[in-house]
Amino acid sequence: MANRKTFILSTKPVGEAASIKALQHDIIIEETSFIKTKQSIDASKTKKIKESALQKISVVFTSMNAAEAVGKIVSETNWKIFCIGNTTRNLVARYFGEKIISGTADNASKLAEKIIADSSIKNIVFFCGDHRREELPQMLKENKIIVEEIEVYKTIETPKKVSKDYDAVLFFSPSAVESFFSKNKISKRTQIFAIGSTTAHAAKSFSSNPIITAEKPGKENLVNLAIKHYSKSTIL
């Protein structure tokens, strides 16, 4: 008898390689984006970013969208960079180089701890979006570090009605959670997977279903968690 296939909705694209890997375990991932991002850098911000690239300052990125937006404007900088790991870190390395990455962490709170541990840092520039979380800037300010926030992109919700009853849903941001649940409900059997604690917390406000949370950033890690959950194989 053929194995029953597992149907998972991913609220952002996970890529062909991840989908093929899941399919090898009888897991079908269907992708529907529930948010989109738009760069919000005007002439004034462009000038400010270019001027800051000449200064020996500390900067922080907690999203790939921010790293990409700034990386399209400057590449050569005198910065000391702190960033979230995985995809964001890879983009930072591609745009600005490995050598100027001074610290990485799996989430914003741990990244803030690394910045605070560097006693030489009194000021930092935080490149972020309009939906940025409070944890990092709040922790830095509580430790007397001046934070200058520069918004470089906006998050736009793109909610849509889903007709299928999925076995699981993958969430990659609190904004995607809010967008999804603005038009949808899930059955009590649907498993929720969240990319981190803040996304999991957002999901809890809409559903009492069980949530499996990835401890490390990156869409591949969340897909691997789903494969491990639904597959009898331990080889990922």
C-alpha positions in Angstrom: 0.0 0.0 0.0 1.4 3.4 -1.0 2.3 5.8 1.8 -0.1 8.6 2.4 1.3 11.9 1.2 1.6 14.9 3.6 0.5 18.3 2.3 2.2 21.4 3.8 1.5 25.0 3.1 4.5 27.3 3.2 3.7 30.9 3.6 6.8 31.9 1.6 8.8 30.2 -1.2 11.3 27.6 0.2 13.0 26.8 -3.1 13.1 23.9 -5.5 15.8 22.0 -3.6 13.8 22.0 -0.3 10.6 21.0 -2.1 12.4 18.1 -3.9 13.9 17.0 -0.6 10.5 17.0 1.1 8.9 15.1 -1.8 11.5 12.3 -1.3 9.7 11.7 2.0 6.2 11.8 0.5 5.8 15.5 1.7 4.3 17.9 -0.8 5.0 21.6 -0.1 2.7 24.1 -1.7 3.9 27.7 -1.6 1.8 30.8 -1.2 3.3 34.2 -0.2 1.3 36.1 2.4 3.6 39.1 2.6 5.8 41.1 0.2 8.5 43.6 0.9 9.2 46.9 -0.8 12.4 48.9 -0.4 11.7 52.4 1.1 15.0 54.2 0.4 14.6 57.7 -0.9 17.4 60.1 -2.0 17.9 61.4 1.5 18.4 57.9 2.9 20.6 56.9 0.0 22.9 59.9 0.8 22.9 59.0 4.5 23.8 55.4 3.8 26.6 56.4 1.4 28.0 58.8 4.0 27.8 56.3 6.8 29.8 53.8 4.7 32.8 56.1 5.0 32.6 56.1 8.8 34.0 53.6 11.3 30.7 52.6 12.9 28.9 49.5 14.1 25.7 48.4 12.2 23.2 45.6 12.6 21.1 43.6 10.2 18.3 41.3 11.4 16.8 40.5 8.1 17.9 39.6 4.6 15.6 42.3 3.1 17.6 45.0 5.0 20.9 43.6 4.0 19.9 43.4 0.4 18.4 47.0 0.3 21.6 48.5 1.8 23.9 46.2 -0.2 22.5 47.6 -3.5 23.7 51.1 -2.4 27.1 50.5 -0.9 29.6 47.6 -0.9 32.9 49.1 0.4 32.4 50.2 4.0 34.3 50.8 7.2 31.6 49.1 9.3 31.7 46.6 12.0 28.7 44.4 11.2 26.5 42.3 13.5 23.8 40.2 11.9 21.4 37.2 12.3 22.9 34.0 11.0 22.1 31.8 7.9 20.5 33.6 4.9 21.0 37.1 6.3 24.6 36.4 7.2 25.2 35.0 3.7 23.9 38.1 2.1 25.9 40.3 4.3 29.1 38.4 3.4 28.2 38.6 -0.3 27.6 42.3 -0.3 30.1 43.6 2.3 32.7 40.8 2.8 33.3 38.2 5.5 36.0 40.2 7.3 33.8 42.9 8.6 31.3 40.6 10.2 32.0 40.9 13.9 29.2 38.8 15.4 26.3 36.6 14.4 23.5 34.9 16.4 20.4 32.8 15.8 18.0 35.4 17.0 17.7 39.1 17.8 18.1 38.8 21.6 21.3 36.7 21.4 22.6 39.2 18.8 21.9 42.1 21.2 23.9 40.2 23.9 26.9 40.0 21.6 26.7 43.7 20.8 26.4 44.6 24.5 29.4 42.4 25.3 31.6 44.6 23.0 32.3 47.4 25.4 33.7 49.6 22.6 30.3 50.0 21.1 28.4 53.1 22.3 26.4 53.8 19.2 25.0 51.5 16.5 23.0 51.9 13.3 20.1 49.4 12.9 19.0 48.9 9.3 15.5 47.6 9.5 11.9 47.4 8.1 8.8 49.1 9.3 7.7 45.9 11.2 10.9 45.4 13.1 10.7 43.7 16.4 11.4 45.4 19.7 13.8 43.0 21.4 17.1 44.1 19.9 16.8 48.0 20.1 15.2 47.7 23.5 18.0 45.6 25.0 20.7 47.9 23.5 19.0 51.0 24.8 18.7 49.5 28.3 22.4 49.0 28.2 23.2 52.6 27.3 23.9 52.0 23.6 22.4 54.6 21.3 20.5 53.1 18.5 19.9 55.0 15.2 17.2 53.2 13.2 17.1 53.6 9.4 14.1 52.0 7.8 15.1 50.6 4.4 12.1 48.4 3.5 8.4 48.0 4.2 6.4 44.8 4.8 3.1 44.6 3.0 0.5 41.9 3.9 -1.0 40.0 0.9 -3.7 37.9 2.5 -5.6 35.3 0.5 -8.2 32.6 1.2 -6.9 29.0 1.3 -9.4 26.3 0.3 -7.4 23.2 1.2 -7.1 21.6 4.7 -3.3 21.2 5.1 -1.5 18.8 7.4 0.8 21.7 8.4 1.6 25.3 7.8 5.1 26.9 7.8 5.4 30.4 9.1 8.5 32.6 8.6 7.5 35.9 10.3 4.9 37.4 12.6 3.6 39.5 9.7 2.9 36.3 7.6 1.1 34.8 10.6 -1.2 37.9 10.8 -1.8 38.0 7.1 -2.6 34.3 6.9 -5.1 34.3 9.8 -6.8 37.5 8.7 -8.5 35.3 6.0 -8.1 31.7 7.2 -8.7 29.3 10.0 -7.0 25.9 10.4 -8.4 22.6 11.6 -7.4 21.2 15.0 -5.2 18.6 13.3 -3.0 21.1 11.5 0.5 21.3 12.8 2.2 24.7 12.9 5.9 25.2 12.3 7.4 28.6 13.2 10.9 30.0 12.2 11.6 31.4 15.7 10.1 32.3 19.0 8.6 35.7 18.0 6.8 34.0 15.0 5.6 31.2 17.3 4.3 33.7 19.8 2.3 35.4 17.0 0.8 32.1 16.0 -0.3 31.4 19.5 -2.4 34.5 19.5 -4.5 33.0 16.7 -4.4 29.2 17.3 -4.1 26.8 20.2 -2.7 24.1 17.8 0.7 22.7 18.7 3.7 24.6 17.4 7.1 23.3 16.5 9.7 26.1 16.5 13.0 26.1 14.7 15.9 27.0 17.0 18.1 28.3 14.1 17.1 30.8 11.4 16.7 29.8 7.7 13.9 28.3 5.7 15.9 25.1 5.1 15.9 24.5 8.9 12.2 24.8 9.1 11.7 22.5 6.2 14.0 20.0 7.8 12.0 20.1 11.0 8.8 19.3 9.0 10.6 16.4 7.2 11.8 15.0 10.5 8.4 15.3 12.1 6.5 13.5 9.3 9.2 11.1 8.1 10.3 7.8 9.7 13.8 8.5 8.4 16.3 10.3 10.5 18.6 11.1 7.6 18.1 14.7 6.6 
